[in-house]
Amino acid sequence: MPLESKLIILGQMHYAMERGDLTIKEVEKLEELLGVGLKNYRQAMEYAVFGYVEAE
């Protein structure tokens, strides 16, 4: 599966979690199965949400 597809699915999973359709634990398990998670894309998420990446 292309990485872009995995990232789209990841976004949908987190949207479902925000709506209350999935729990945090369910999302974590699905991220593990998918092999992609926000912990792997922290900087990309910061940029998407805040428009910049904070220096560490």
C-alpha distance matrix in Angstrom:
0.0 3.8 6.5 8.4 6.6 7.0 10.4 11.4 10.9 12.8 15.5 15.9 16.4 19.0 20.6 21.1 22.6 25.0 26.0 26.8 24.4 22.7 24.5 23.7 23.3 20.9 18.7 19.0 18.1 14.9 14.0 14.8 12.6 9.6 10.7 11.4 14.8 17.6 19.5 17.1 17.5 21.2 22.4 19.8 20.8 24.5 24.3 22.6 25.2 28.3 27.8 28.5 27.7 30.6 32.0 32.1
3.8 0.0 3.8 5.4 5.4 6.6 8.9 10.2 11.0 12.6 14.6 15.8 16.9 18.9 20.4 21.5 23.0 24.9 26.2 27.4 25.3 23.8 25.5 24.4 24.6 22.4 19.7 20.0 19.7 16.6 15.0 16.2 14.8 11.3 11.7 11.4 14.6 16.7 18.7 15.9 15.7 19.4 20.1 17.3 18.7 22.2 21.6 20.1 23.0 25.9 25.0 25.7 25.0 28.2 29.5 29.9
6.5 3.8 0.0 3.8 5.4 5.0 6.2 8.7 9.9 10.3 12.4 14.3 15.2 16.6 18.4 19.9 21.0 22.7 24.4 25.6 24.0 22.2 23.6 22.0 22.5 20.7 17.6 17.7 18.1 15.2 12.9 14.4 13.8 10.2 9.9 8.6 11.4 13.2 15.2 12.3 11.9 15.6 16.3 13.7 15.1 18.6 18.1 16.9 19.8 22.5 21.8 22.2 21.4 24.5 25.8 26.2
8.4 5.4 3.8 0.0 3.8 5.4 5.1 6.3 8.7 9.7 10.7 12.6 14.3 15.5 16.7 18.5 20.1 21.3 22.8 24.5 23.0 21.8 23.5 22.2 23.2 21.3 18.1 18.8 19.5 16.3 14.3 16.5 16.0 12.2 12.7 10.6 12.7 13.8 16.4 14.0 12.6 16.0 16.2 13.0 14.2 17.7 16.7 14.9 17.9 20.8 19.9 20.9 20.7 24.0 25.8 26.6
6.6 5.4 5.4 3.8 0.0 3.8 5.4 5.1 6.3 8.6 9.9 10.7 12.4 14.4 15.4 16.6 18.5 20.1 21.2 22.7 20.7 19.6 21.7 21.0 21.7 19.3 16.4 17.6 17.8 14.3 13.1 15.3 14.1 10.5 12.0 10.6 12.8 14.5 17.4 15.4 14.5 17.8 18.8 15.6 16.1 19.8 19.3 17.0 19.6 22.8 22.4 23.6 23.5 26.6 28.6 29.2
7.0 6.6 5.0 5.4 3.8 0.0 3.8 5.5 5.1 6.1 8.7 9.9 10.4 12.4 14.2 15.2 16.4 18.5 20.0 21.0 19.1 17.4 19.1 17.9 18.4 16.3 13.3 14.1 14.3 11.0 9.4 11.7 10.8 7.1 8.5 6.9 9.3 11.4 14.1 12.3 12.0 15.4 16.9 14.2 14.4 18.2 18.4 16.4 18.6 21.9 21.9 22.8 22.1 25.0 26.8 27.0
10.4 8.9 6.2 5.1 5.4 3.8 0.0 3.8 5.4 4.8 6.2 8.6 9.7 10.6 12.3 14.2 15.2 16.6 18.5 19.9 18.7 17.1 18.6 17.2 18.4 16.7 13.3 14.2 15.4 12.4 10.2 13.0 13.2 9.6 10.3 7.4 8.4 9.3 12.5 11.0 9.6 12.6 13.9 10.9 10.9 14.7 14.7 12.6 14.9 18.1 18.1 19.2 18.7 21.7 23.8 24.3
11.4 10.2 8.7 6.3 5.1 5.5 3.8 0.0 3.8 5.4 5.1 6.3 8.7 10.1 10.6 12.4 14.3 15.4 16.7 18.5 17.1 16.2 18.4 17.7 19.2 17.1 13.8 15.6 16.6 13.3 12.0 15.2 14.8 11.4 13.1 10.6 11.3 12.0 15.5 14.5 12.9 15.4 16.5 13.3 12.7 16.4 16.2 13.3 15.4 18.9 18.9 20.6 20.8 23.8 26.3 27.1
10.9 11.0 9.9 8.7 6.3 5.1 5.4 3.8 0.0 3.8 5.4 5.0 6.2 8.7 9.8 10.5 12.3 14.3 15.3 16.5 14.5 13.4 15.7 15.3 16.3 13.8 10.9 13.0 13.5 9.9 9.4 12.7 11.9 8.9 11.4 9.5 10.3 11.8 15.1 14.6 13.8 16.3 18.2 15.4 14.4 18.1 18.6 15.9 17.4 21.0 21.6 23.1 22.9 25.6 28.0 28.4
12.8 12.6 10.3 9.7 8.6 6.1 4.8 5.4 3.8 0.0 3.8 5.4 5.1 6.4 8.6 9.9 10.6 12.5 14.4 15.3 14.1 12.3 13.8 12.7 14.0 12.2 8.7 10.3 11.7 8.7 7.2 10.8 11.2 8.4 10.1 7.4 7.0 8.1 11.5 11.5 10.7 12.9 15.2 12.8 11.4 15.1 16.1 13.7 14.9 18.4 19.4 20.6 20.0 22.5 24.8 25.0
15.5 14.6 12.4 10.7 9.9 8.7 6.2 5.1 5.4 3.8 0.0 3.8 5.4 5.2 6.2 8.6 9.8 10.6 12.4 14.3 13.5 12.6 14.4 13.5 15.7 14.0 10.6 12.7 14.6 11.9 10.6 14.3 14.9 12.2 13.8 10.8 9.7 9.3 13.1 13.4 11.6 13.1 14.9 12.2 10.2 13.7 14.4 11.4 12.3 16.0 17.1 18.8 18.9 21.4 24.2 24.8
15.9 15.8 14.3 12.6 10.7 9.9 8.6 6.3 5.0 5.4 3.8 0.0 3.8 5.4 5.0 6.1 8.6 9.8 10.5 12.3 10.9 10.6 13.2 13.3 15.3 13.0 10.2 13.2 14.5 11.4 11.4 15.1 14.9 12.7 15.1 12.8 12.1 12.4 16.0 16.5 15.2 16.7 18.7 16.0 13.9 17.2 18.0 14.8 15.3 19.1 20.3 22.3 22.5 25.0 27.9 28.4
16.4 16.9 15.2 14.3 12.4 10.4 9.7 8.7 6.2 5.1 5.4 3.8 0.0 3.8 5.4 5.1 6.2 8.8 9.9 10.5 9.0 7.6 9.8 9.8 11.6 9.3 6.4 9.6 10.9 8.2 8.7 12.3 12.4 11.0 13.4 11.4 10.2 11.0 14.2 15.3 14.7 16.0 18.6 16.6 14.2 17.5 19.0 16.3 16.4 20.1 21.7 23.3 22.9 25.0 27.7 27.7
19.0 18.9 16.6 15.5 14.4 12.4 10.6 10.1 8.7 6.4 5.2 5.4 3.8 0.0 3.8 5.3 4.9 6.2 8.6 9.7 9.6 8.2 9.5 8.7 11.5 10.3 7.2 9.9 12.3 10.5 10.0 13.6 14.7 13.3 14.9 12.3 10.0 9.5 12.8 14.4 13.4 13.8 16.4 14.7 11.8 14.6 16.5 13.8 13.3 16.9 19.0 20.5 20.2 22.0 24.9 25.0
20.6 20.4 18.4 16.7 15.4 14.2 12.3 10.6 9.8 8.6 6.2 5.0 5.4 3.8 0.0 3.8 5.3 5.1 6.3 8.7 8.7 8.9 11.0 11.3 14.3 12.8 10.2 13.4 15.4 13.4 13.4 17.1 17.7 16.1 18.1 15.5 13.6 12.8 16.3 17.7 16.2 16.6 18.7 16.6 13.5 16.2 17.5 14.3 13.6 17.3 19.2 21.4 21.7 23.7 26.9 27.4
21.1 21.5 19.9 18.5 16.6 15.2 14.2 12.4 10.5 9.9 8.6 6.1 5.1 5.3 3.8 0.0 3.8 5.4 5.1 6.2 5.1 5.7 8.6 10.1 12.6 10.5 8.9 12.6 14.0 12.0 13.1 16.6 16.7 15.8 18.3 16.4 14.7 14.7 17.8 19.5 18.6 19.1 21.7 19.7 16.8 19.5 21.1 18.0 17.2 20.9 23.0 25.0 25.1 26.9 30.0 30.1
22.6 23.0 21.0 20.1 18.5 16.4 15.2 14.3 12.3 10.6 9.8 8.6 6.2 4.9 5.3 3.8 0.0 3.8 5.4 5.0 5.6 4.5 5.8 6.7 9.8 8.7 7.2 10.5 12.5 11.5 12.3 15.5 16.5 16.0 18.0 16.0 13.6 13.2 15.9 18.2 17.6 17.6 20.5 19.2 15.9 18.3 20.5 17.9 16.6 20.0 22.6 24.2 23.9 25.2 28.2 28.0
25.0 24.9 22.7 21.3 20.1 18.5 16.6 15.4 14.3 12.5 10.6 9.8 8.8 6.2 5.1 5.4 3.8 0.0 3.8 5.4 7.6 7.9 8.8 9.3 12.9 12.4 10.7 13.6 16.1 15.1 15.4 18.7 19.9 19.1 20.8 18.3 15.7 14.4 17.2 19.6 18.4 17.8 20.3 18.9 15.4 17.2 19.3 16.6 14.7 17.9 20.7 22.6 22.8 24.0 27.3 27.4
26.0 26.2 24.4 22.8 21.2 20.0 18.5 16.7 15.3 14.4 12.4 10.5 9.9 8.6 6.3 5.1 5.4 3.8 0.0 3.8 5.6 7.8 9.7 11.5 14.6 13.4 12.5 15.8 17.7 16.4 17.4 20.7 21.3 20.6 22.8 20.7 18.5 17.7 20.6 22.8 21.6 21.4 23.8 22.1 18.7 20.7 22.4 19.4 17.7 21.0 23.6 25.8 26.2 27.6 30.9 31.2
26.8 27.4 25.6 24.5 22.7 21.0 19.9 18.5 16.5 15.3 14.3 12.3 10.5 9.7 8.7 6.2 5.0 5.4 3.8 0.0 3.8 5.5 6.8 9.4 12.1 11.1 11.2 14.4 15.9 15.3 16.8 19.7 20.3 20.3 22.5 20.8 18.5 18.1 20.7 23.1 22.6 22.3 25.1 23.8 20.4 22.4 24.6 21.9 20.1 23.3 26.1 28.0 28.0 29.0 32.2 32.0
24.4 25.3 24.0 23.0 20.7 19.1 18.7 17.1 14.5 14.1 13.5 10.9 9.0 9.6 8.7 5.1 5.6 7.6 5.6 3.8 0.0 3.8 6.9 10.0 11.9 9.8 10.1 13.7 14.5 13.3 15.5 18.2 18.2 18.3 21.0 19.7 18.0 18.3 21.0 23.1 22.7 23.0 25.9 24.3 21.2 23.7 25.7 22.8 21.7 25.1 27.5 29.5 29.4 30.8 33.8 33.6
22.7 23.8 22.2 21.8 19.6 17.4 17.1 16.2 13.4 12.3 12.6 10.6 7.6 8.2 8.9 5.7 4.5 7.9 7.8 5.5 3.8 0.0 3.8 6.7 8.2 6.1 6.6 10.0 10.8 10.1 12.2 14.8 15.1 15.5 18.0 16.9 15.1 15.7 18.0 20.2 20.3 20.7 23.9 22.6 19.6 22.2 24.5 22.0 21.0 24.4 26.9 28.3 27.8 29.0 31.8 31.3
24.5 25.5 23.6 23.5 21.7 19.1 18.6 18.4 15.7 13.8 14.4 13.2 9.8 9.5 11.0 8.6 5.8 8.8 9.7 6.8 6.9 3.8 0.0 3.8 5.4 5.1 6.3 8.6 10.0 10.6 12.3 14.3 15.4 16.3 18.1 17.1 14.8 15.2 16.8 19.5 20.0 19.9 23.3 22.6 19.6 21.8 24.5 22.5 21.2 24.3 27.0 28.1 27.2 28.0 30.6 29.7
23.7 24.4 22.0 22.2 21.0 17.9 17.2 17.7 15.3 12.7 13.5 13.3 9.8 8.7 11.3 10.1 6.7 9.3 11.5 9.4 10.0 6.7 3.8 0.0 3.8 5.5 5.1 6.2 8.7 9.9 10.4 12.4 14.3 15.1 16.2 14.9 12.1 12.1 13.4 16.3 17.0 16.7 20.2 20.0 17.0 19.1 22.0 20.4 19.1 22.0 24.8 25.5 24.2 24.8 27.2 26.1
23.3 24.6 22.5 23.2 21.7 18.4 18.4 19.2 16.3 14.0 15.7 15.3 11.6 11.5 14.3 12.6 9.8 12.9 14.6 12.1 11.9 8.2 5.4 3.8 0.0 3.8 5.4 5.0 6.2 8.6 9.8 10.6 12.5 14.2 15.2 14.8 12.5 13.5 14.1 16.8 18.3 18.4 22.1 22.0 19.4 21.7 24.6 23.2 22.3 25.1 27.8 28.2 26.6 27.1 29.1 27.7
20.9 22.4 20.7 21.3 19.3 16.3 16.7 17.1 13.8 12.2 14.0 13.0 9.3 10.3 12.8 10.5 8.7 12.4 13.4 11.1 9.8 6.1 5.1 5.5 3.8 0.0 3.8 5.5 5.2 6.2 8.6 9.9 10.6 12.2 14.1 13.9 12.4 13.9 15.3 17.4 18.6 19.3 22.9 22.1 19.7 22.5 25.0 23.2 22.6 25.8 28.2 28.9 27.6 28.7 30.8 29.7
18.7 19.7 17.6 18.1 16.4 13.3 13.3 13.8 10.9 8.7 10.6 10.2 6.4 7.2 10.2 8.9 7.2 10.7 12.5 11.2 10.1 6.6 6.3 5.1 5.4 3.8 0.0 3.8 5.4 5.0 6.0 8.5 9.8 10.2 11.9 10.9 9.0 10.4 12.2 14.2 15.0 15.9 19.3 18.4 16.0 18.9 21.3 19.5 19.1 22.4 24.6 25.3 24.1 25.4 27.6 26.8
19.0 20.0 17.7 18.8 17.6 14.1 14.2 15.6 13.0 10.3 12.7 13.2 9.6 9.9 13.4 12.6 10.5 13.6 15.8 14.4 13.7 10.0 8.6 6.2 5.0 5.5 3.8 0.0 3.8 5.5 5.0 6.3 8.8 9.8 10.4 9.8 7.7 9.4 10.1 12.2 13.9 14.7 18.3 18.0 16.1 18.7 21.4 20.2 19.9 22.9 25.0 25.2 23.4 24.4 26.2 24.9
18.1 19.7 18.1 19.5 17.8 14.3 15.4 16.6 13.5 11.7 14.6 14.5 10.9 12.3 15.4 14.0 12.5 16.1 17.7 15.9 14.5 10.8 10.0 8.7 6.2 5.2 5.4 3.8 0.0 3.8 5.4 5.1 6.3 8.6 9.8 10.6 9.8 12.4 13.0 14.4 16.5 17.8 21.4 20.9 19.2 22.1 24.6 23.2 23.3 26.3 28.3 28.5 26.7 27.9 29.5 28.1
14.9 16.6 15.2 16.3 14.3 11.0 12.4 13.3 9.9 8.7 11.9 11.4 8.2 10.5 13.4 12.0 11.5 15.1 16.4 15.3 13.3 10.1 10.6 9.9 8.6 6.2 5.0 5.5 3.8 0.0 3.8 5.3 5.0 6.0 8.4 8.8 8.8 11.7 13.2 14.0 15.5 17.4 20.6 19.5 18.0 21.3 23.2 21.5 21.9 25.3 26.9 27.4 26.0 27.7 29.5 28.6
14.0 15.0 12.9 14.3 13.1 9.4 10.2 12.0 9.4 7.2 10.6 11.4 8.7 10.0 13.4 13.1 12.3 15.4 17.4 16.8 15.5 12.2 12.3 10.4 9.8 8.6 6.0 5.0 5.4 3.8 0.0 3.8 5.5 5.0 5.9 5.4 5.1 8.3 9.7 10.2 11.8 13.8 17.1 16.1 14.9 18.2 20.2 18.8 19.5 22.6 24.0 24.3 22.7 24.3 26.0 25.1
14.8 16.2 14.4 16.5 15.3 11.7 13.0 15.2 12.7 10.8 14.3 15.1 12.3 13.6 17.1 16.6 15.5 18.7 20.7 19.7 18.2 14.8 14.3 12.4 10.6 9.9 8.5 6.3 5.1 5.3 3.8 0.0 3.8 5.4 5.0 6.6 7.2 10.6 10.8 11.0 13.6 15.7 18.9 18.4 17.7 20.7 22.8 21.9 22.7 25.5 26.9 26.8 24.7 26.1 27.4 26.0
12.6 14.8 13.8 16.0 14.1 10.8 13.2 14.8 11.9 11.2 14.9 14.9 12.4 14.7 17.7 16.7 16.5 19.9 21.3 20.3 18.2 15.1 15.4 14.3 12.5 10.6 9.8 8.8 6.3 5.0 5.5 3.8 0.0 3.8 5.5 8.0 9.7 13.3 14.1 13.8 16.1 18.6 21.6 20.5 19.9 23.3 25.0 23.6 24.7 27.8 29.0 29.2 27.4 29.1 30.5 29.4
9.6 11.3 10.2 12.2 10.5 7.1 9.6 11.4 8.9 8.4 12.2 12.7 11.0 13.3 16.1 15.8 16.0 19.1 20.6 20.3 18.3 15.5 16.3 15.1 14.2 12.2 10.2 9.8 8.6 6.0 5.0 5.4 3.8 0.0 3.8 5.4 8.0 11.6 13.0 12.1 13.7 16.6 19.3 17.8 17.4 21.0 22.3 20.8 22.3 25.5 26.3 26.6 25.1 27.2 28.7 27.9
10.7 11.7 9.9 12.7 12.0 8.5 10.3 13.1 11.4 10.1 13.8 15.1 13.4 14.9 18.1 18.3 18.0 20.8 22.8 22.5 21.0 18.0 18.1 16.2 15.2 14.1 11.9 10.4 9.8 8.4 5.9 5.0 5.5 3.8 0.0 3.8 6.8 10.5 11.0 9.5 11.8 14.8 17.4 16.4 16.6 19.9 21.3 20.4 22.0 24.8 25.5 25.3 23.4 25.3 26.4 25.4
11.4 11.4 8.6 10.6 10.6 6.9 7.4 10.6 9.5 7.4 10.8 12.8 11.4 12.3 15.5 16.4 16.0 18.3 20.7 20.8 19.7 16.9 17.1 14.9 14.8 13.9 10.9 9.8 10.6 8.8 5.4 6.6 8.0 5.4 3.8 0.0 3.8 7.1 8.3 6.8 8.4 11.5 14.0 12.8 12.8 16.2 17.5 16.6 18.3 21.1 21.7 21.6 19.9 22.0 23.3 22.6
14.8 14.6 11.4 12.7 12.8 9.3 8.4 11.3 10.3 7.0 9.7 12.1 10.2 10.0 13.6 14.7 13.6 15.7 18.5 18.5 18.0 15.1 14.8 12.1 12.5 12.4 9.0 7.7 9.8 8.8 5.1 7.2 9.7 8.0 6.8 3.8 0.0 3.8 5.4 5.5 6.8 8.9 12.1 11.3 10.5 13.7 15.6 14.8 15.8 18.5 19.8 19.6 17.8 19.5 21.1 20.4
17.6 16.7 13.2 13.8 14.5 11.4 9.3 12.0 11.8 8.1 9.3 12.4 11.0 9.5 12.8 14.7 13.2 14.4 17.7 18.1 18.3 15.7 15.2 12.1 13.5 13.9 10.4 9.4 12.4 11.7 8.3 10.6 13.3 11.6 10.5 7.1 3.8 0.0 3.8 5.2 4.9 5.7 9.1 8.7 7.3 10.1 12.5 11.9 12.5 15.0 16.5 16.3 14.5 16.1 18.0 17.4
19.5 18.7 15.2 16.4 17.4 14.1 12.5 15.5 15.1 11.5 13.1 16.0 14.2 12.8 16.3 17.8 15.9 17.2 20.6 20.7 21.0 18.0 16.8 13.4 14.1 15.3 12.2 10.1 13.0 13.2 9.7 10.8 14.1 13.0 11.0 8.3 5.4 3.8 0.0 3.8 5.5 5.5 9.1 10.1 9.3 11.3 13.9 14.3 14.7 16.6 18.1 17.1 14.5 15.5 16.7 15.5
17.1 15.9 12.3 14.0 15.4 12.3 11.0 14.5 14.6 11.5 13.4 16.5 15.3 14.4 17.7 19.5 18.2 19.6 22.8 23.1 23.1 20.2 19.5 16.3 16.8 17.4 14.2 12.2 14.4 14.0 10.2 11.0 13.8 12.1 9.5 6.8 5.5 5.2 3.8 0.0 3.8 6.0 8.5 9.0 9.6 11.9 13.7 14.2 15.6 17.4 18.1 17.0 14.5 16.0 16.9 16.0
17.5 15.7 11.9 12.6 14.5 12.0 9.6 12.9 13.8 10.7 11.6 15.2 14.7 13.4 16.2 18.6 17.6 18.4 21.6 22.6 22.7 20.3 20.0 17.0 18.3 18.6 15.0 13.9 16.5 15.5 11.8 13.6 16.1 13.7 11.8 8.4 6.8 4.9 5.5 3.8 0.0 3.8 5.6 5.3 6.2 8.7 10.0 10.5 12.2 14.0 14.5 13.7 11.6 13.7 15.1 15.0
21.2 19.4 15.6 16.0 17.8 15.4 12.6 15.4 16.3 12.9 13.1 16.7 16.0 13.8 16.6 19.1 17.6 17.8 21.4 22.3 23.0 20.7 19.9 16.7 18.4 19.3 15.9 14.7 17.8 17.4 13.8 15.7 18.6 16.6 14.8 11.5 8.9 5.7 5.5 6.0 3.8 0.0 3.8 5.5 5.2 6.2 8.7 9.9 10.5 11.8 12.9 11.6 9.1 10.6 12.3 12.1
22.4 20.1 16.3 16.2 18.8 16.9 13.9 16.5 18.2 15.2 14.9 18.7 18.6 16.4 18.7 21.7 20.5 20.3 23.8 25.1 25.9 23.9 23.3 20.2 22.1 22.9 19.3 18.3 21.4 20.6 17.1 18.9 21.6 19.3 17.4 14.0 12.1 9.1 9.1 8.5 5.6 3.8 0.0 3.8 5.4 5.1 6.2 8.6 9.9 10.3 10.4 8.6 6.0 8.3 9.9 10.7
19.8 17.3 13.7 13.0 15.6 14.2 10.9 13.3 15.4 12.8 12.2 16.0 16.6 14.7 16.6 19.7 19.2 18.9 22.1 23.8 24.3 22.6 22.6 20.0 22.0 22.1 18.4 18.0 20.9 19.5 16.1 18.4 20.5 17.8 16.4 12.8 11.3 8.7 10.1 9.0 5.3 5.5 3.8 0.0 3.8 5.5 5.2 6.1 8.6 9.9 9.6 9.0 7.9 11.1 13.1 14.3
20.8 18.7 15.1 14.2 16.1 14.4 10.9 12.7 14.4 11.4 10.2 13.9 14.2 11.8 13.5 16.8 15.9 15.4 18.7 20.4 21.2 19.6 19.6 17.0 19.4 19.7 16.0 16.1 19.2 18.0 14.9 17.7 19.9 17.4 16.6 12.8 10.5 7.3 9.3 9.6 6.2 5.2 5.4 3.8 0.0 3.8 5.4 5.0 6.0 8.3 9.3 9.5 8.8 11.3 14.1 15.0
24.5 22.2 18.6 17.7 19.8 18.2 14.7 16.4 18.1 15.1 13.7 17.2 17.5 14.6 16.2 19.5 18.3 17.2 20.7 22.4 23.7 22.2 21.8 19.1 21.7 22.5 18.9 18.7 22.1 21.3 18.2 20.7 23.3 21.0 19.9 16.2 13.7 10.1 11.3 11.9 8.7 6.2 5.1 5.5 3.8 0.0 3.8 5.5 5.2 5.6 7.0 6.5 5.6 7.8 11.0 12.4
24.3 21.6 18.1 16.7 19.3 18.4 14.7 16.2 18.6 16.1 14.4 18.0 19.0 16.5 17.5 21.1 20.5 19.3 22.4 24.6 25.7 24.5 24.5 22.0 24.6 25.0 21.3 21.4 24.6 23.2 20.2 22.8 25.0 22.3 21.3 17.5 15.6 12.5 13.9 13.7 10.0 8.7 6.2 5.2 5.4 3.8 0.0 3.8 5.5 5.3 4.5 4.5 5.4 8.8 11.8 14.0
22.6 20.1 16.9 14.9 17.0 16.4 12.6 13.3 15.9 13.7 11.4 14.8 16.3 13.8 14.3 18.0 17.9 16.6 19.4 21.9 22.8 22.0 22.5 20.4 23.2 23.2 19.5 20.2 23.2 21.5 18.8 21.9 23.6 20.8 20.4 16.6 14.8 11.9 14.3 14.2 10.5 9.9 8.6 6.1 5.0 5.5 3.8 0.0 3.8 6.0 5.7 7.8 9.1 12.3 15.4 17.4
25.2 23.0 19.8 17.9 19.6 18.6 14.9 15.4 17.4 14.9 12.3 15.3 16.4 13.3 13.6 17.2 16.6 14.7 17.7 20.1 21.7 21.0 21.2 19.1 22.3 22.6 19.1 19.9 23.3 21.9 19.5 22.7 24.7 22.3 22.0 18.3 15.8 12.5 14.7 15.6 12.2 10.5 9.9 8.6 6.0 5.2 5.5 3.8 0.0 3.8 6.0 8.2 9.5 11.7 15.4 17.2
28.3 25.9 22.5 20.8 22.8 21.9 18.1 18.9 21.0 18.4 16.0 19.1 20.1 16.9 17.3 20.9 20.0 17.9 21.0 23.3 25.1 24.4 24.3 22.0 25.1 25.8 22.4 22.9 26.3 25.3 22.6 25.5 27.8 25.5 24.8 21.1 18.5 15.0 16.6 17.4 14.0 11.8 10.3 9.9 8.3 5.6 5.3 6.0 3.8 0.0 3.8 5.5 7.6 9.3 13.0 15.4
27.8 25.0 21.8 19.9 22.4 21.9 18.1 18.9 21.6 19.4 17.1 20.3 21.7 19.0 19.2 23.0 22.6 20.7 23.6 26.1 27.5 26.9 27.0 24.8 27.8 28.2 24.6 25.0 28.3 26.9 24.0 26.9 29.0 26.3 25.5 21.7 19.8 16.5 18.1 18.1 14.5 12.9 10.4 9.6 9.3 7.0 4.5 5.7 6.0 3.8 0.0 3.8 7.2 9.9 13.1 16.0
28.5 25.7 22.2 20.9 23.6 22.8 19.2 20.6 23.1 20.6 18.8 22.3 23.3 20.5 21.4 25.0 24.2 22.6 25.8 28.0 29.5 28.3 28.1 25.5 28.2 28.9 25.3 25.2 28.5 27.4 24.3 26.8 29.2 26.6 25.3 21.6 19.6 16.3 17.1 17.0 13.7 11.6 8.6 9.0 9.5 6.5 4.5 7.8 8.2 5.5 3.8 0.0 3.8 6.5 9.4 12.5
27.7 25.0 21.4 20.7 23.5 22.1 18.7 20.8 22.9 20.0 18.9 22.5 22.9 20.2 21.7 25.1 23.9 22.8 26.2 28.0 29.4 27.8 27.2 24.2 26.6 27.6 24.1 23.4 26.7 26.0 22.7 24.7 27.4 25.1 23.4 19.9 17.8 14.5 14.5 14.5 11.6 9.1 6.0 7.9 8.8 5.6 5.4 9.1 9.5 7.6 7.2 3.8 0.0 3.8 6.4 9.1
30.6 28.2 24.5 24.0 26.6 25.0 21.7 23.8 25.6 22.5 21.4 25.0 25.0 22.0 23.7 26.9 25.2 24.0 27.6 29.0 30.8 29.0 28.0 24.8 27.1 28.7 25.4 24.4 27.9 27.7 24.3 26.1 29.1 27.2 25.3 22.0 19.5 16.1 15.5 16.0 13.7 10.6 8.3 11.1 11.3 7.8 8.8 12.3 11.7 9.3 9.9 6.5 3.8 0.0 3.8 6.4
32.0 29.5 25.8 25.8 28.6 26.8 23.8 26.3 28.0 24.8 24.2 27.9 27.7 24.9 26.9 30.0 28.2 27.3 30.9 32.2 33.8 31.8 30.6 27.2 29.1 30.8 27.6 26.2 29.5 29.5 26.0 27.4 30.5 28.7 26.4 23.3 21.1 18.0 16.7 16.9 15.1 12.3 9.9 13.1 14.1 11.0 11.8 15.4 15.4 13.0 13.1 9.4 6.4 3.8 0.0 3.8
32.1 29.9 26.2 26.6 29.2 27.0 24.3 27.1 28.4 25.0 24.8 28.4 27.7 25.0 27.4 30.1 28.0 27.4 31.2 32.0 33.6 31.3 29.7 26.1 27.7 29.7 26.8 24.9 28.1 28.6 25.1 26.0 29.4 27.9 25.4 22.6 20.4 17.4 15.5 16.0 15.0 12.1 10.7 14.3 15.0 12.4 14.0 17.4 17.2 15.4 16.0 12.5 9.1 6.4 3.8 0.0
